[in-house]
Each structure stands twice: as structure tokens, then as C-alpha cells.
């Protein structure tokens, strides 16, 4: 399983891969369907050999595609510190450490940056606090709104390209995938508690319904994504509970009006192309170059303003 990242921790463009690899190989077995053979002697020397092979293959691919020439490839292979390539294989998760595996996958699938370190100083300046000091010792970066948009735009992946990819026996078309996934540990069903014999059906305890662990509650799924429990009351902090599902339009409108929320959906603006560069904006740009007052990026104000909120 490979996660393709195009970003670094400082909002910089830094293409790298987070790869989750099974420390072993699966091979067909006539009796059990598949057999696992654990890898041995995975040390620093083995990691260095893999790093050298990856560097050699990538540089040769660059030469075939015309990105670099042969002389540049030879010079890059002679560079120190792995020739510009690095490989870290120090993180290892045990087979029964499901929580550790979940933390690792959440880290691999994280977004380009978090909104918490971003703060607005004034309308023209934004400060982004780095998770760790950069090579020059800086702990924060000051950007303008346009510079922030430019950095975010550079981190957008190519269209119609998957960021998460599966290889080997975990690939969708692998013939061994059904047999490998069948080896996953099954959910432990709690044993029914013994109780005395009852005389009537009313006194009998109801049977415990078992659900697959893959069918999590929607509350837990939201908590895993947003790291906040959605059923916690923002006023008192107590746990909320569902008391009813209201589907009648008259009742829904009365409740929304009572709590001060709009009872009608907002107007959605029609789709349009990018704003055009009008003649008056060109005149402003010419006046600005001549030293007069004017904004070369000025755009005419829209004729009407739409509320495009979709939180309703």
C-alpha cells in the first residue's frame, strides 16, 4: 500500500511516498490456499541496497523520458547522502497492534496541512507555524493570501490520479487477495452469560445481536475523521441522544424558525467561467504603471451577491 505525497510540513512541494509493506511474502499453498513466509535480516544494509536500486531505476527512467541526460544521471549517482534519495524503514507495527496500525495509516493519509497552525495577522499577512524547525532554523512562515493560494495550488495532485495505491497480494486483481484477506483475525464473539432456567418467555433474556466490526456506528466514523465526538453537547458537555427523526416539512420548518435558523435553502449561484479581464481593469493597470492610483488586479464588483453556504 503506497500513499503518494506532494507536500512537506512547511507548505513546500516535496514529492515522497509513504509505503506500508508486509514484512514477508505470500505464496500459494495447495492445502491452506496461501502460506506466509516471514522476512529475515532486514537491517540497515538491506535498506541501503533497496535505496540504491530505487535511485538507479528512477534516474534511468528520467533518462528514458528525456527529463535528464546520461551525464547528469552519472553525476547524481555519485552524490553523497544517497544521491538525493532517502529511505527510512525504522517504523514497524506488530501483527496484533491494530491501534498502532490505524495511527500509522491515519498519518500516511493525512492532508497537506492543518488549519490550526494558520493564523491571520492582518488582511495582507498570514502566519503559518511550522510543525518543526526548518533547515534554516525558522519556526514560522509569513505569507500573503495570494502566496498561500499559490503554495496550495502547487500541492494539488494531477487529475484522475490515485493517491492511494495497492500492490502485490493486496492489489484488487491479485489472485491471492481472497486467500490473504481470509487470514485476517475474526471478531471475537462474546460468550453468552449463563443464567438460571426461566419459566416464561417474558423472563428470558434477549439474545445478544452480533455485528461485524466493519459496520461501525456513524458517530465513531465521524469521530475518527474529525477527532471530535459529534454527540457531545457544545453547551454543557454532556452526551446527546437521538430522541426522534422528524421528516414532516411543517414540523421541520417550525423547529428551524424556533431556534433561529433559516427555514428555506440558500440560493445557489449558477455555474460560470473565470472572471474576465475587462477594459476598465486594463486602464487601471496602465495608470498604476504610470504612477497613478490604481489596482492592476482590480475586477468589477458583481451585480448581485449570492449566499453559497451548503451547511443547511
Backbone as numpy.savetxt, mean C-alpha at the origin, in Angstrom:
# Nx Ny Nz CAx CAy CAz Cx Cy Cz
6.70 -13.68 -3.76 5.85 -12.50 -3.76 6.75 -11.27 -3.76
6.57 -10.39 -4.73 7.42 -9.21 -4.88 6.55 -7.96 -4.86
7.00 -6.96 -4.12 6.34 -5.66 -4.06 7.28 -4.63 -4.70
6.81 -3.98 -5.74 7.62 -3.02 -6.48 7.38 -1.64 -5.89
8.43 -1.03 -5.38 8.36 0.31 -4.80 9.16 1.27 -5.66
8.61 2.46 -5.87 9.27 3.50 -6.67 9.66 4.69 -5.81
9.62 4.58 -4.50 9.79 5.73 -3.63 10.73 5.40 -2.48
11.28 6.46 -1.90 12.05 6.35 -0.69 11.35 7.05 0.46
11.97 7.06 1.62 11.34 7.66 2.80 11.35 9.18 2.77
12.11 9.79 1.86 12.22 11.25 1.78 11.47 11.80 0.57
10.41 11.11 0.13 9.65 11.53 -1.05 10.53 11.59 -2.30
11.53 10.75 -2.34 12.43 10.70 -3.48 12.14 9.47 -4.31
12.46 9.55 -5.59 12.26 8.43 -6.49 13.37 7.41 -6.29
13.01 6.25 -5.82 14.00 5.22 -5.49 13.36 3.86 -5.75
13.63 3.29 -6.91 13.04 2.02 -7.30 13.75 0.87 -6.59
12.96 0.07 -5.88 13.52 -1.10 -5.20 12.40 -2.12 -5.01
12.76 -3.29 -4.57 11.82 -4.39 -4.45 11.85 -4.93 -3.02
10.67 -5.22 -2.50 10.54 -5.99 -1.27 10.02 -7.37 -1.67
10.81 -8.38 -1.41 10.50 -9.72 -1.87 10.35 -10.64 -0.66
9.24 -11.34 -0.60 9.00 -12.35 0.43 9.24 -13.71 -0.21
10.28 -14.40 0.26 10.74 -15.65 -0.37 10.59 -16.79 0.62
10.13 -17.90 0.15 10.07 -19.13 0.96 11.48 -19.69 1.04
11.96 -19.94 2.26 13.34 -20.44 2.42 13.39 -21.94 2.18
13.10 -22.30 0.95 13.13 -23.69 0.55 12.46 -23.85 -0.81
12.33 -25.07 -1.26 11.70 -25.34 -2.55 10.67 -26.45 -2.37
9.65 -26.43 -3.24 8.64 -27.49 -3.29 8.87 -28.31 -4.54
8.72 -29.60 -4.40 8.83 -30.49 -5.54 7.67 -31.49 -5.51
7.23 -31.97 -6.69 6.11 -32.92 -6.71 6.44 -34.21 -5.98
5.42 -34.73 -5.30 5.57 -35.98 -4.57 4.40 -36.89 -4.95
4.67 -38.11 -5.40 3.56 -38.96 -5.85 2.60 -39.35 -4.74
3.04 -39.36 -3.50 2.18 -39.79 -2.40 1.42 -38.61 -1.78
2.15 -37.55 -1.40 1.52 -36.42 -0.71 1.20 -35.25 -1.64
1.52 -35.36 -2.91 1.24 -34.30 -3.86 2.38 -33.31 -4.01
2.99 -32.90 -2.90 4.10 -31.96 -2.93 4.93 -32.18 -1.69
6.21 -31.92 -1.81 7.14 -32.10 -0.70 8.03 -30.86 -0.59
8.25 -30.41 0.65 9.04 -29.20 0.90 10.44 -29.59 1.34
11.42 -28.94 0.73 12.82 -29.15 1.07 13.38 -27.82 1.56
13.74 -27.76 2.82 14.23 -26.52 3.41 15.61 -26.18 2.90
15.87 -24.89 2.75 17.19 -24.42 2.30 18.16 -24.43 3.47
19.40 -24.61 3.17 20.44 -24.65 4.19 21.59 -23.72 3.79
22.34 -23.31 4.78 23.55 -22.50 4.58 23.25 -21.20 3.84
22.19 -20.50 4.27 21.91 -19.17 3.72 22.65 -18.16 4.59
23.86 -17.82 4.18 24.70 -16.90 4.95 25.04 -15.69 4.10
25.96 -14.87 4.59 26.33 -13.65 3.87 26.96 -13.95 2.52
27.71 -15.06 2.42 28.33 -15.40 1.14 27.27 -15.77 0.10
26.25 -16.50 0.51 25.18 -16.87 -0.44 24.41 -15.64 -0.89
24.17 -14.70 0.02 23.48 -13.46 -0.35 24.33 -12.65 -1.30
25.65 -12.64 -1.10 26.54 -11.89 -1.98 26.55 -12.49 -3.39
26.46 -13.79 -3.50 26.41 -14.43 -4.82 25.13 -14.04 -5.56
24.00 -14.03 -4.83 22.73 -13.63 -5.46 22.79 -12.17 -5.90
23.37 -11.32 -5.07 23.47 -9.90 -5.42 24.32 -9.71 -6.67
25.40 -10.45 -6.80 26.25 -10.35 -7.99 25.51 -10.81 -9.24
24.76 -11.90 -9.13 24.01 -12.39 -10.29 22.92 -11.41 -10.70
22.22 -10.83 -9.74 21.18 -9.86 -10.07 21.78 -8.64 -10.76
22.89 -8.15 -10.23 23.54 -6.98 -10.84 23.97 -7.28 -12.27
24.57 -8.43 -12.49 25.05 -8.78 -13.83 23.89 -8.89 -14.82
22.78 -9.54 -14.41 21.65 -9.72 -15.32 20.96 -8.40 -15.63
20.82 -7.54 -14.63 20.14 -6.26 -14.86 20.97 -5.37 -15.77
22.27 -5.31 -15.56 23.11 -4.48 -16.42 23.13 -5.01 -17.85
23.12 -6.31 -18.01 23.07 -6.86 -19.37 21.72 -6.55 -20.02
20.66 -6.58 -19.25 19.35 -6.22 -19.81 19.32 -4.75 -20.23
19.99 -3.87 -19.46 20.08 -2.46 -19.84 20.84 -2.29 -21.16
21.87 -3.10 -21.35 22.63 -3.01 -22.60 21.77 -3.49 -23.78
21.04 -4.58 -23.61 20.21 -5.09 -24.70 19.11 -4.10 -25.08
18.59 -3.37 -24.11 17.51 -2.42 -24.39 18.02 -1.03 -24.75
19.33 -0.87 -24.83 19.89 0.40 -25.26 19.92 1.47 -24.18
19.76 1.10 -22.92 19.81 2.10 -21.85 21.23 2.55 -21.57
22.19 1.64 -21.63 23.60 1.96 -21.43 24.39 1.19 -22.47
25.66 1.56 -22.61 26.52 0.84 -23.54 27.36 -0.18 -22.78
28.14 -0.96 -23.54 28.93 -2.03 -22.93 30.01 -1.47 -22.02
30.65 -0.37 -22.40 31.70 0.21 -21.57 31.15 0.68 -20.23
29.98 1.28 -20.25 29.37 1.72 -18.99 29.02 0.53 -18.11
28.57 -0.55 -18.73 28.26 -1.74 -17.94 29.50 -2.28 -17.24
30.63 -2.32 -17.94 31.86 -2.82 -17.32 32.32 -1.90 -16.19
32.16 -0.59 -16.38 32.54 0.34 -15.31 31.64 0.19 -14.09
30.34 -0.01 -14.31 29.42 -0.17 -13.18 29.66 -1.49 -12.45
30.05 -2.53 -13.16 30.36 -3.79 -12.49 31.60 -3.69 -11.62
32.48 -2.74 -11.90 33.70 -2.56 -11.11 33.51 -1.60 -9.95
32.33 -1.02 -9.79 32.09 -0.10 -8.67 32.18 -0.83 -7.33
32.47 -0.03 -6.30 32.47 -0.57 -4.94 31.04 -0.66 -4.41
30.90 -1.27 -3.26 29.61 -1.40 -2.58 28.56 -2.07 -3.47
28.97 -3.15 -4.11 28.01 -3.92 -4.91 27.69 -3.33 -6.25
28.44 -2.35 -6.71 28.18 -1.77 -8.02 26.88 -1.02 -8.11
26.46 -0.42 -7.02 25.20 0.31 -7.02 23.98 -0.54 -6.69
24.18 -1.82 -6.40 23.09 -2.73 -6.05 23.31 -3.23 -4.63
22.25 -3.33 -3.88 22.34 -3.83 -2.50 21.22 -4.85 -2.28
21.49 -5.81 -1.43 20.53 -6.87 -1.11 20.63 -7.16 0.37
19.49 -7.10 1.06 19.43 -7.37 2.49 18.49 -8.54 2.72
18.98 -9.58 3.37 18.18 -10.78 3.65 18.25 -11.12 5.13
18.24 -10.10 5.97 18.39 -10.33 7.41 17.07 -10.58 8.12
15.94 -10.30 7.48 14.64 -10.48 8.12 14.13 -11.89 7.81
13.80 -12.61 8.86 13.31 -13.98 8.70 12.13 -14.19 9.63
11.06 -14.75 9.11 9.83 -14.98 9.86 9.64 -16.49 10.01
9.39 -16.93 11.24 9.14 -18.34 11.47 7.80 -18.75 10.85
7.65 -20.05 10.61 6.45 -20.53 9.93 5.19 -20.30 10.75
5.27 -20.38 12.08 4.09 -20.23 12.92 3.90 -18.81 13.44
4.73 -17.87 13.02 4.61 -16.48 13.45 3.70 -15.74 12.48
2.39 -15.92 12.61 1.45 -15.30 11.68 1.38 -13.79 11.86
1.46 -13.31 13.10 1.44 -11.87 13.35 2.68 -11.19 12.78
3.83 -11.85 12.93 5.05 -11.30 12.35 4.99 -11.25 10.84
4.39 -12.27 10.23 4.24 -12.28 8.77 3.29 -11.17 8.33
2.22 -10.95 9.09 1.29 -9.87 8.74 1.96 -8.51 8.83
2.75 -8.28 9.88 3.47 -7.00 10.00 4.43 -6.81 8.83
5.10 -7.88 8.42 6.04 -7.76 7.31 5.31 -7.43 6.01
4.18 -8.09 5.74 3.45 -7.83 4.51 2.82 -6.43 4.53
2.38 -5.96 5.69 1.84 -4.60 5.78 2.95 -3.58 5.50
4.16 -3.86 5.95 5.28 -2.96 5.67 5.62 -2.97 4.19
5.58 -4.14 3.56 5.90 -4.22 2.13 4.85 -3.52 1.28
3.60 -3.56 1.69 2.51 -3.00 0.90 2.15 -1.58 1.32
3.03 -0.90 2.04 2.71 0.43 2.54 2.66 1.44 1.38
1.96 2.56 1.57 1.88 3.60 0.52 3.17 4.39 0.44
3.31 5.29 -0.56 4.56 6.03 -0.73 4.94 6.88 0.47
3.97 7.54 1.11 4.30 8.36 2.27 3.07 8.49 3.14
3.30 8.90 4.38 2.21 9.10 5.33 1.90 10.58 5.44
0.64 10.88 5.71 0.22 12.28 5.81 0.56 12.90 7.16
0.85 12.08 8.17 1.13 12.63 9.50 2.38 13.50 9.53
3.51 13.12 8.89 4.70 13.98 8.94 4.57 15.25 8.11
3.51 15.39 7.32 3.35 16.55 6.45 2.57 17.64 7.18
3.11 18.84 7.18 2.48 19.95 7.91 2.59 21.23 7.06
1.59 22.04 7.13 1.56 23.30 6.38 2.08 24.43 7.26
3.16 25.06 6.82 3.69 26.22 7.53 2.92 27.48 7.17
2.72 27.67 5.88 1.93 28.79 5.37 1.44 28.37 3.99
0.62 29.20 3.32 0.10 28.78 2.01 1.17 28.48 0.97
2.40 28.92 1.17 3.44 28.72 0.17 4.51 27.72 0.60
4.42 27.20 1.83 5.47 26.31 2.31 4.84 25.14 3.07
5.36 23.95 2.75 4.98 22.72 3.44 6.24 22.08 4.00
6.14 21.51 5.17 7.27 20.83 5.79 6.94 19.35 5.90
7.89 18.52 5.48 7.74 17.07 5.58 8.89 16.54 6.43
8.54 15.99 7.58 9.54 15.46 8.52 9.92 14.04 8.11
11.21 13.83 7.92 11.70 12.54 7.43 11.64 11.50 8.54
11.29 10.25 8.21 11.28 9.20 9.24 12.65 8.95 9.85
13.71 9.18 9.07 15.07 9.02 9.57 15.96 10.05 8.88
17.05 10.46 9.50 17.91 11.48 8.89 18.46 11.01 7.54
18.57 11.96 6.60 19.10 11.65 5.29 20.61 11.55 5.29
21.21 11.27 4.13 22.68 11.18 4.07 23.38 12.47 4.48
22.73 13.63 4.26 23.33 14.89 4.65 22.94 15.33 6.05
22.24 14.48 6.81 21.85 14.80 8.17 20.55 15.55 8.32
19.87 15.85 7.22 18.61 16.58 7.32 17.52 15.69 7.90
16.67 16.27 8.70 15.55 15.56 9.31 14.20 16.04 8.79
14.20 17.05 7.90 12.96 17.57 7.35 13.24 18.22 6.00
12.18 18.35 5.23 12.26 18.95 3.90 11.15 19.97 3.76
11.49 21.16 3.27 10.51 22.22 3.04 10.23 22.30 1.55
8.96 22.18 1.19 8.54 22.17 -0.20 7.41 23.15 -0.40
7.29 23.60 -1.64 6.11 24.36 -2.02 5.02 23.38 -2.45
3.77 23.81 -2.51 2.72 22.89 -2.96 2.99 22.29 -4.33
3.52 23.09 -5.27 3.82 22.55 -6.60 4.97 21.54 -6.55
5.96 21.79 -5.71 7.05 20.83 -5.57 6.55 19.52 -4.97
5.63 19.60 -4.02 5.07 18.37 -3.44 4.30 17.59 -4.50
3.51 18.28 -5.31 2.76 17.61 -6.37 3.72 16.97 -7.38
4.82 17.68 -7.69 5.79 17.13 -8.62 6.45 15.87 -8.10
6.76 15.84 -6.80 7.38 14.64 -6.24 6.39 13.48 -6.17
5.14 13.78 -5.83 4.15 12.71 -5.78 3.88 12.17 -7.17
3.83 13.06 -8.18 3.59 12.61 -9.55 4.70 11.69 -10.03
5.94 11.93 -9.59 7.05 11.06 -10.01 6.96 9.68 -9.38
6.19 9.53 -8.30 6.07 8.24 -7.63 4.91 7.41 -8.15
4.11 7.97 -9.05 2.96 7.24 -9.58 3.48 6.10 -10.47
3.04 4.86 -10.21 3.53 3.74 -11.04 2.99 3.82 -12.45
3.60 3.13 -13.39 3.09 3.12 -14.78 1.68 2.55 -14.84
0.88 2.97 -15.79 -0.49 2.46 -15.90 -0.51 0.99 -16.30
-1.53 0.30 -15.79 -1.77 -1.11 -16.13 -0.59 -2.00 -15.79
0.11 -1.65 -14.72 1.22 -2.46 -14.25 0.95 -2.87 -12.80
1.12 -4.14 -12.51 0.87 -4.64 -11.16 2.06 -4.29 -10.25
1.73 -3.81 -9.05 2.76 -3.52 -8.06 3.07 -4.74 -7.20
2.14 -5.67 -7.12 2.35 -6.90 -6.36 2.33 -8.07 -7.34
3.38 -8.86 -7.30 3.50 -9.96 -8.24 3.87 -11.24 -7.49
3.38 -12.36 -8.01 3.61 -13.65 -7.39 4.41 -14.52 -8.35
5.34 -15.27 -7.80 6.23 -16.09 -8.60 6.29 -17.50 -8.01
6.86 -18.42 -8.77 7.08 -19.77 -8.28 5.79 -20.51 -8.03
5.75 -21.26 -6.94 4.59 -22.09 -6.63 3.40 -21.25 -6.18
3.61 -19.98 -5.85 2.51 -19.10 -5.44 1.91 -18.34 -6.62
2.45 -18.51 -7.81 1.90 -17.85 -8.98 0.52 -18.43 -9.30
-0.38 -17.62 -9.88 -1.73 -18.11 -10.14 -1.79 -19.34 -11.04
-0.89 -19.43 -12.03 -0.93 -20.53 -13.00 0.03 -21.66 -12.65
0.57 -21.66 -11.45 1.50 -22.72 -11.09 0.73 -24.03 -10.86
1.18 -25.14 -11.44 0.47 -26.43 -11.24 0.57 -26.94 -9.81
1.56 -26.46 -9.04 1.72 -26.92 -7.66 1.01 -26.03 -6.65
0.41 -24.93 -7.10 -0.21 -24.00 -6.16 -1.32 -24.65 -5.32
-2.26 -25.43 -5.91 -3.30 -26.03 -5.06 -2.73 -26.95 -3.99
-1.70 -27.72 -4.34 -1.12 -28.63 -3.36 -0.35 -27.87 -2.28
0.30 -26.77 -2.65 1.07 -25.99 -1.66 0.13 -25.27 -0.70
-0.90 -24.63 -1.23 -1.83 -23.91 -0.36 -2.61 -24.86 0.54
-2.77 -26.12 0.12 -3.46 -27.09 0.97 -2.65 -27.45 2.21
-1.34 -27.16 2.20 -0.49 -27.44 3.36 -0.62 -26.40 4.45
-1.34 -25.32 4.19 -1.51 -24.28 5.20 -2.24 -24.86 6.40
-1.85 -24.44 7.61 -2.52 -25.00 8.81 -3.98 -24.61 8.85
-4.81 -25.58 9.16 -6.24 -25.33 9.25 -6.58 -24.65 10.57
-7.71 -23.99 10.57 -8.16 -23.31 11.77 -8.53 -24.34 12.84
-8.14 -24.02 14.05 -8.44 -24.91 15.18 -9.86 -24.66 15.63
-10.68 -25.70 15.53 -12.08 -25.58 15.95 -12.16 -25.86 17.44
-12.72 -24.95 18.24 -12.81 -25.19 19.68 -13.69 -26.39 19.98
-13.21 -27.21 20.91 -13.98 -28.39 21.28 -15.21 -27.99 22.06
-16.34 -28.64 21.81 -17.55 -28.29 22.56 -17.42 -28.64 24.03
-17.88 -27.75 24.86 -17.81 -27.95 26.30 -18.84 -28.97 26.72
-18.42 -29.87 27.58 -19.32 -30.90 28.07 -20.27 -30.33 29.12
-21.52 -30.72 29.08 -22.49 -30.27 30.06 -23.43 -31.43 30.36
-24.17 -31.28 31.39 -25.05 -32.36 31.84 -26.18 -32.60 30.83
-26.70 -33.76 30.88 -27.82 -34.09 29.99 -29.03 -33.25 30.36
-29.75 -32.80 29.34 -30.90 -31.95 29.55 -32.16 -32.73 29.19
-33.27 -32.29 29.73 -34.52 -33.00 29.51 -35.34 -32.38 28.40
-35.23 -31.06 28.22 -36.03 -30.39 27.21 -35.12 -29.69 26.22
-35.67 -29.38 25.03 -34.88 -28.71 24.00 -34.59 -27.28 24.39
-35.43 -26.64 25.18 -35.22 -25.26 25.59 -34.00 -25.12 26.48
-33.69 -26.17 27.24 -32.54 -26.12 28.15 -31.24 -26.48 27.45
-31.33 -26.98 26.23 -30.12 -27.39 25.52 -29.36 -26.17 25.04
-28.04 -26.19 25.16 -27.21 -25.08 24.73 -27.09 -25.08 23.21
-27.12 -23.91 22.57 -27.01 -23.88 21.11 -25.62 -24.29 20.66
-25.55 -24.93 19.52 -24.26 -25.37 18.98 -23.45 -24.16 18.50
-22.13 -24.21 18.72 -21.25 -23.11 18.34 -21.05 -23.12 16.83
-21.35 -22.00 16.18 -21.19 -21.89 14.74 -19.73 -21.58 14.43
-19.13 -22.37 13.54 -17.74 -22.16 13.18 -17.65 -21.41 11.87
-16.80 -20.42 11.83 -16.57 -19.65 10.61 -15.11 -19.76 10.21
-14.91 -19.71 8.91 -13.55 -19.75 8.40 -12.79 -18.51 8.84
-11.52 -18.62 9.21 -10.77 -17.42 9.63 -10.59 -16.41 8.51
-10.81 -16.83 7.25 -10.70 -15.88 6.14 -11.86 -14.90 6.10
-13.00 -15.24 6.74 -14.16 -14.37 6.72 -14.15 -13.50 7.98
-13.29 -12.50 7.96 -13.19 -11.59 9.09 -14.38 -10.64 9.09
-14.67 -10.10 10.24 -15.70 -9.08 10.34 -15.24 -7.82 9.64
-16.18 -7.06 9.12 -15.83 -5.82 8.41 -15.17 -4.84 9.35
-15.52 -4.91 10.63 -14.90 -4.00 11.60 -13.40 -4.28 11.72
-13.02 -5.55 11.76 -11.61 -5.88 11.89 -10.86 -5.56 10.60
-11.51 -5.71 9.45 -10.85 -5.36 8.20 -10.56 -3.86 8.15
-11.52 -3.03 8.56 -11.29 -1.59 8.58 -10.21 -1.23 9.60
-10.20 -1.92 10.72 -9.18 -1.63 11.73 -7.79 -1.99 11.23
-7.67 -3.04 10.42 -6.37 -3.41 9.87 -5.86 -2.38 8.87
-6.80 -1.76 8.13 -6.39 -0.80 7.10 -6.07 0.56 7.72
-7.00 1.09 8.54 -6.86 2.45 9.05 -6.27 2.50 10.46
-5.98 1.33 11.06 -5.37 1.26 12.39 -6.21 2.03 13.42
-7.50 1.96 13.29 -8.42 2.57 14.24 -9.68 1.73 14.27
-10.22 1.50 15.45 -11.41 0.68 15.58 -12.62 1.52 15.23
-13.37 1.17 14.17 -14.46 2.05 13.72 -15.66 2.09 14.64
-15.79 1.13 15.54 -16.94 1.11 16.44 -16.66 1.77 17.78
-15.60 2.58 17.85 -15.31 3.34 19.06 -15.96 4.71 18.96
-16.76 5.06 19.94 -17.48 6.33 19.91 -16.49 7.49 20.02
-16.51 8.46 19.11 -15.58 9.60 19.20 -15.89 10.54 20.35
-17.08 10.45 20.93 -17.46 11.35 22.03 -17.02 10.83 23.39
-17.39 9.59 23.70 -17.10 9.05 25.03 -16.06 7.94 25.01
-15.72 7.42 23.86 -14.72 6.36 23.78 -15.27 4.97 24.03
-16.56 4.83 24.29 -17.14 3.51 24.51 -17.37 2.80 23.18
-17.63 1.52 23.26 -17.85 0.74 22.05 -19.30 0.89 21.58
-19.46 1.20 20.30 -20.79 1.33 19.72 -21.27 -0.04 19.25
-22.58 -0.17 19.13 -23.17 -1.41 18.65 -24.28 -1.07 17.67
-24.50 -1.96 16.73 -25.53 -1.76 15.72 -26.88 -2.14 16.31
-27.81 -1.22 16.27 -29.14 -1.47 16.83 -30.20 -1.64 15.74
-29.97 -1.11 14.54 -30.96 -1.25 13.48 -30.35 -0.84 12.16
-30.92 -1.36 11.07 -30.59 -0.96 9.71 -31.80 -0.24 9.13
-31.64 1.05 8.87 -32.73 1.88 8.39 -32.58 2.05 6.89
-33.60 1.65 6.16 -33.56 1.72 4.69 -34.68 2.58 4.12
-35.67 2.97 4.91 -36.75 3.80 4.42 -36.25 5.22 4.18
-36.55 5.79 3.00 -36.05 7.11 2.65 -36.57 8.19 3.59
-37.84 8.08 4.02 -38.41 9.10 4.90 -37.70 9.12 6.25
-37.45 7.94 6.80 -36.76 7.87 8.09 -35.31 8.33 7.97
-34.64 7.96 6.88 -33.25 8.38 6.69 -33.16 9.90 6.59
-34.09 10.52 5.85 -34.08 11.97 5.71 -34.33 12.65 7.06
-35.26 12.13 7.85 -35.55 12.72 9.15 -34.35 12.64 10.09
-33.64 11.52 10.06 -32.46 11.37 10.93 -31.35 12.31 10.50
-31.11 12.41 9.20 -30.04 13.28 8.71 -30.34 14.75 9.05
-31.58 15.16 8.87 -31.93 16.54 9.20 -31.82 16.79 10.70
-32.10 15.79 11.52 -32.03 15.96 12.97 -30.59 16.15 13.45
-29.65 15.42 12.84 -28.25 15.53 13.27 -27.49 16.61 12.50
-28.18 17.34 11.62 -27.55 18.45 10.92 -26.76 18.09 9.69
-27.00 16.91 9.12 -26.30 16.50 7.91 -27.20 16.74 6.70
-26.62 17.00 5.51 -27.44 17.22 4.32 -28.22 15.96 3.95
-29.48 16.14 3.63 -30.34 15.01 3.28 -30.35 14.71 1.79
-29.72 15.56 0.99 -29.66 15.34 -0.45 -28.21 15.19 -0.87
-27.93 14.37 -1.86 -26.54 14.18 -2.28 -26.00 15.44 -2.94
-24.70 15.67 -2.85 -24.13 16.87 -3.47 -24.13 16.76 -4.98
-24.08 17.91 -5.63 -24.01 17.95 -7.08 -22.60 17.58 -7.54
-22.53 16.71 -8.50 -21.25 16.25 -9.04 -20.98 16.97 -10.36
-19.80 17.56 -10.46 -19.45 18.28 -11.68 -19.27 17.29 -12.83
-19.61 17.73 -14.02 -19.43 16.90 -15.19 -17.96 16.77 -15.53
-17.63 15.66 -16.18 -16.24 15.43 -16.56 -15.81 16.45 -17.60
-14.57 16.91 -17.47 -14.05 17.90 -18.40 -12.56 17.64 -18.61
-12.01 18.28 -19.60 -10.59 18.18 -19.86 -9.79 19.12 -18.97
-8.47 19.13 -19.13 -7.65 20.05 -18.32 -7.94 21.50 -18.70
-7.70 22.43 -17.76 -7.96 23.84 -18.07 -7.06 24.33 -19.20
-7.64 25.11 -20.09 -6.89 25.63 -21.23 -6.12 26.88 -20.85
-5.10 27.16 -21.64 -4.28 28.36 -21.43 -4.88 29.48 -22.28
-5.67 30.34 -21.64 -6.41 31.35 -22.37 -5.51 32.53 -22.74
-6.04 33.36 -23.61 -5.27 34.50 -24.08 -4.97 35.49 -22.97
-5.93 35.67 -22.04 -5.68 36.62 -20.97 -4.55 36.15 -20.06
-4.43 34.81 -19.88 -3.32 34.29 -19.09 -2.00 34.54 -19.80
-1.98 34.46 -21.14 -0.76 34.75 -21.88 -0.35 36.21 -21.72
-1.33 37.10 -21.75 -1.03 38.51 -21.53 -0.46 38.75 -20.14
-0.98 38.06 -19.15 -0.41 38.18 -17.80 1.05 37.71 -17.78
1.33 36.62 -18.50 2.70 36.11 -18.51 3.64 37.11 -19.18
3.20 37.74 -20.27 4.04 38.74 -20.94 4.27 39.94 -20.04
3.22 40.37 -19.34 3.37 41.50 -18.43 4.30 41.17 -17.27
4.26 39.92 -16.78 5.15 39.54 -15.68 6.60 39.53 -16.13
6.86 39.06 -17.36 8.24 39.06 -17.85 8.75 40.47 -18.05
7.85 41.39 -18.36 8.26 42.78 -18.54 8.42 43.52 -17.23
8.17 42.85 -16.11 8.33 43.51 -14.82 7.06 44.06 -14.25
5.95 43.96 -14.98 4.69 44.46 -14.48 4.06 43.42 -13.57
2.99 43.85 -12.88 2.29 42.94 -12.00 1.50 41.95 -12.84
1.60 40.69 -12.50 0.86 39.67 -13.23 1.35 38.30 -12.82
0.53 37.30 -13.03 0.84 35.93 -12.66 0.85 35.09 -13.92
2.02 34.52 -14.32 2.04 33.72 -15.55 1.23 32.45 -15.45
0.91 32.03 -14.21 0.14 30.81 -14.03 -1.32 31.10 -13.71
-1.75 32.35 -13.92 -3.13 32.72 -13.60 -4.09 32.02 -14.55
-5.17 31.53 -14.00 -6.21 30.88 -14.77 -7.54 31.56 -14.45
-8.43 31.68 -15.43 -9.73 32.32 -15.16 -10.50 31.54 -14.12
-11.20 32.26 -13.25 -12.00 31.62 -12.21 -13.17 30.88 -12.84
-13.57 29.73 -12.28 -14.71 29.00 -12.85 -16.00 29.79 -12.69
-16.91 29.55 -13.62 -18.18 30.26 -13.58 -19.02 29.87 -12.36
-18.96 28.63 -11.95 -19.70 28.20 -10.77 -18.85 27.20 -10.01
-19.09 27.10 -8.75 -18.31 26.23 -7.86 -19.15 25.02 -7.48
-18.54 23.86 -7.59 -19.24 22.62 -7.28 -18.68 22.03 -5.99
-19.56 21.38 -5.27 -19.16 20.65 -4.08 -19.05 19.17 -4.48
-17.83 18.68 -4.57 -17.62 17.32 -5.08 -17.33 16.33 -3.95
-17.80 16.60 -2.78 -17.61 15.65 -1.68 -18.42 14.39 -1.95
-17.80 13.27 -1.67 -18.47 11.99 -1.87 -18.61 11.23 -0.55
-18.40 11.92 0.57 -18.51 11.26 1.86 -19.94 10.96 2.27
-20.88 11.47 1.52 -22.28 11.22 1.87 -22.66 9.78 1.60
